[in-house]
């Protein structure tokens, strides 16, 4: 302090010892309430005069005038008095009315005019520079803050119409499709409770407050009286002097209060400036109440404005000396350096008490930094920074935020709202024997208990009055159930099998899911069917049976044709007759059908083909029957031992295709909403069916739906979450889950919108999941407690199935059979042509005539005997019997000495010998 006193004394001595021509006079216009502005103005001049680098032989000389903020005439006279003395610039005033008078005079005389006041309707003026943030830029800062805080809906409370200018970017950025915002104006009196009660009744928790610094404490105090300063209320205050308000009453409160500031009371520049002001006022014998925490924005801006002018004046004076001129308002002239000095200041940059000072080409301060401040137990603390170029940048880390929230949770008691429903929440037996939280048990109780152990809070369980989860009434636009409890701040948490949906997410906040699930179908287990009398036909499908019958007939016809076509199938019916007139063919159509039937039944036949072609066909048929009979036998064993079930539905598509089995869901629940809002055609058809069904198919709860399935005799299916189905089928063995999951979603813990505890509770849930605690809790309540595990998985024949064989399984056998018959037909044709050629040579006939005669006989398709051709007779006379077929029969014995089985008798009478033509 002694050093400052000495410096001040030396500066004053130097100034007084300097010549009159070294002074640069500047004017200051202040109102009766602008004491702080005057102090900042005066001691900014003193600080500059102490800087011998700027003014080696002189300094600034202030000319101060006091004017009434409502007396424009006196203001005009005082300004003219200053201009007649010769000034290089005029600073102030803070009144809007008198400022316009000063500005008009400065424009006329071309004297620089520097302002620090809030100007709601700024416009470029030739001789004006305003250091206060440009309204549109500050409005953008407010908009960025609300966007960063994720405010979807909020209420604006403003005092004057000038406040709406600060909020113009906020109003313009809020689109018509978004949640509506409410705009309300403070009354003229001091009682704002009626207005605050209306806002409180609307369940609005976000307040954007724009009012004078004198009214901030008044509004917040009355908001506390109407219980609008609770956990879930948040306030953003637009006044840049928020940091000067004594918030001692709210430091330990639970409400988030956020704002901006340009002045950092903790900065060394502010503290040094305040020390100068306090010392100077003490030497002058005046008392000053300014402290680092009470320096207003306009006060700091005045200090920066004087420094800005001084630097611009000195730098411009170095290049071209500047002299002030005595100007009269009656005979107005112009100060020539005025325009140049104004333009020079527009391009100046300065690091001042209000941050970095720079202007655009119109002299507007659009690029400025703002501190984001929040109220905590230690007062206002800086949590972030807003910049015109980069927007919002928070300086507080997530760990610091979580630490603050966790600290506030210690010994706090939460009201937890839930609804009865196994296994999430159930009443202990006997009912009425317990009190408090001991009345209930279940998964929800254990989960919230584990979360509370991690975060250190206490809780009280309360049942939701209407017992509903929470759905939005499209007519009244109001929520019911658990969501309503959170919106009305009657509960801090809501936990049960509450599904996270888009519509609910717009109304409340959810933690990360503690359980993942999907919609599935609860239905009665299939009923065992009595054995079918014709179950032996089941191993093969109907089309395979038809193909087999077709193949049987086709092979018989092909074999018959080839047998007639092949010459080697025609044999001598009486081998003892060396000159037979007719040859016999055993492969008649009746014999072939019997032969093929015997092959198919694995029994054989006394009829056998002899030619290569017919034997090929027979071989292919035997191979075909081998595969088919083996496949049939193998599948028949499974079909006869498997107990067939009457499975009527296996998926949601099966439900949608029929109308006999009714199906429904919980009325107003997330499952019903899924079908209602789905764009998938199958689910749309199912919703239309459920909505139009009479009697109604919707249930009021899961337990009601389960009971309806049990008593429905496979006439009703219930759509519900898979986790609930898992719980039910573990205890009711006659029920089962049908099909897979129709969607994917999760259960979460719900909190009021923008709850400060959401991150902490989500972190606790994540910790439980990583530690395997959630899995243990589910196992305990699903498979162990209250009859869990009663229905073991049945791995019997009832759950197995034997699929019938289709054409795809045995189609290759048909291909082999057809290929064999084709090859046999080719061989038969070759045999036929070869024999025809031999006959034509032996009978000395043309090949064509022999072929025509042979074909004519073949195409008769009847008779089993064939007349002997001449060529055949000659061959027979040579000692070879057997006719065209070429069998080497020598009487009753063949060439190997064995009995010739083709002969019907060993002795041939003369009457049996054929006559010669």
PEUR-V439263 format. One line per field, one symbol per residue. ss: DSSP state (H for helix, E for strand, L for the rest). psi: psi as a letter, one per 30 degrees, with the letter a starting at -180 (. if undefined). burial: b if it has 9 or more other ideal C-beta (glycine too) atoms within 8 Angstrom, else e. A space follows every 50 residues. Layout:
ss = ???
psi = ???
burial = ???
This chain:
ss = LHHHHHHHHHHHHHHHHLLHHHEEEEEEEELLLLHHHHHHHHHHHHHHHL LLLLLLLLEEEEEEEELLLLLHHHHHHHHHHHHHHLLLEEEELLLHHHHH HHHHHHHHHLLEEEELLLLLLLLLLLLEEELLELHHHHHHHHHHHHHHLL LLLLEEEELLHHHHHHLHHHHHHLLLLLLLLEEEELLLLLLLHHHHHHHH HLLLLEEEEELLHHHHHHHHHHHHHLLLLLLLLEEEELLLLHHHLLLHHH LLLLLEEEEEELLLLLLHHHHHHHHHHHHHHHHLLLLLLLLHHHLLHHHH HHHHHHHHHHHHHHHHHHHLLLLLLLLLLLLLLLLLHHHHHHHHHHLLLE EELLEEELLLLLLLELLLLEEEEEEELLEEEEEEEEELLLEEEELLLHHH HHHHHHHHHLLLEEEEEELLELLLEEELLLLLLLLHHHHEELHHHHHHHH HHHHHLLEEEEEELLLLLLLLELLLLLLELHHHHHHHLLLLLEELLLLEL LHHHHHHEEELLLLEEELEEEEEELLLELLLLLLHHHLLELHHHHHHHHH HHHHHHHHHHHHHHHLHHHEEELLLLLLLLLEEEELLLHHHHHHHHHHHH LLLLLLLLLLLHHHHHHHHHHHHHHHHHHHHHHHHHHHHHHLLLELLLLL LHHHHHHLLLLEEELELLLHHHHHHHHLLLHHHHHHHHHHHHLLLLLLEL LHHHHHHHHHHLLLLEEEEEEHHHHHHHHLLLLLEEEELLLLLLEEELLE EELLLLLHHHHHHHHHHHHHLLHHHHHHHHHHHHLLLLLLLLLLLLLLLL LLLLELHHHHHHHHHHHHHHHHHHHHHHHHHHHHHHHHHHHHLLLLHHHH HHHHHHHHLLLLLLEEELLHHHHHHHHLLLELHHHLLLEELLEELLLLEL LLLLLLLLLHHHLLLLL
psi = eeeeeeeeeeeeeeeeflleffkjkkkkjllfgheeeeeeeefeeeeeff jfeejegbakjkjkkklkfgjeeeeeeeeeeeeffjlflkkaafkeefee eeeeeeeefhkkkklglkjfikkkkegkkkfkkkeeeeeeeeeeeeeefh jeklkkjlelffefefgeeeeefjlfflkkkkkkkklfafjgeeeeeeee ffgkfkkjkjllfffeeeeeeeeeeghghaegkkkjkfkfgeffkjgefg egagkkjkalkfkjffkeeeeeeeeeeeeeeeffgkkkgklefgjleeee eeeeeeeeeeeeeeeefeejkkklkjkkfeikakjefeeeeeeeefglkk jafgakkllafggkjfjlkkkkkkkafgakkkfakkkeefbkjkfkleee eeeeeeeffkgkjkjjkalkjkgeklkkkkkffllbfffllaeeeeefee eeeefglllkkkkkefglejlkjfefhklabeeeeeeggfkflkkahjkj leeeffellklkkfkkalkakklklkkkklkkehfffefkleeeeeeeee eeeeeeeeeeeeeeekfffjlkfjffjfikfkkkjfileeeeeeeeeeee ghfalfkkleleeeeeeeeeeeeeeeeeeeeeeefeeeeffkjklijekf leeeefflfekllaakkglfeeeeeefkfkeeeeeeeeeeefkklkfklf leeeeeeeeeffhggkkkklkeeeeeeefffjffllkkaakfakalklkk llkhkfgeeeeeeeeeeeeeggeeeeeeeefefelhgkgejlkjhafffl kkkkkaefegfeeeeeeeeeeeeeeeeeeeeeeeeeeeeeeeghlleeee eeeeeeeefeglkglkkkleeeeeeefggklfaffgkikibfkafgglkj ffkflfkklfffkkkk.
burial = eeebbebbebbeebbeebeeebbbbbbbbbbeebebbbbbbbbbbbbbbb eeeebeebbbbbbbbebbbebbebbbebbbbbbbbbbbbbbbbbbebbbe bbbebbbebbbbbbbbbebeeeeebebbbbbbbbbbbbbbbbbbbbbbbe beebbbbbbeeebbbbbbbbbeeeeeeeeebbebebeeeeebbebbbbbb eeebbbbbbbbebebbbbbbbbbbebebbbbbbbbbbbbbbbbbbebeeb beeebbbbbbbbbebeeeebbebbbbbbbbbbeeeeebebebeebbbbbb bbbbbbbbbbbbbbbbbeeeebebeebbbeebeebebbbbbbebbbebeb ebbbebbbbeeebbbbbbbbbbbbbeeeebebbbbbbeeeebbeeeeeee bbebbbebbeeeebbbbbbebebbbbebeeeeeeeeeebbebbbbbbbeb bbebbbbebbbbbbeebbbbbebeeeeebbbbbbbbbebebbbbbbbbbb beebbebbbbbebbbebbbbbbbbeeebbeeeeebeebbbbeebbebbee bbebbbbbbbebbbbbbbbbbbbbbbbebbbbbbbbbbeebbbbbbbbbb eeeebebebbbebbbbbbbbbbbbbebbbebbeebbebbeebeebeeebe bbebbbeeeebbbbbbeebbbbbbbeebeeebbbbbbebbeebeeebbbe bbebbbebbbebeeebbbbbbbbbbbbbbbbbeebebbbebbeebbbbbb bbbbbbbbbbbbbbbbbbbeeebbeebbbbbbeeeeebeebeeeeeeeee ebebbbbeebeebbebbebbbebbbbbbbebbbebbbbbbebbeeebebb beebeeebeeeeeebbebbebbbbbbeeeebbbbbbbbbbeeebeeeeeb eebeeeeeeeeeeeeee
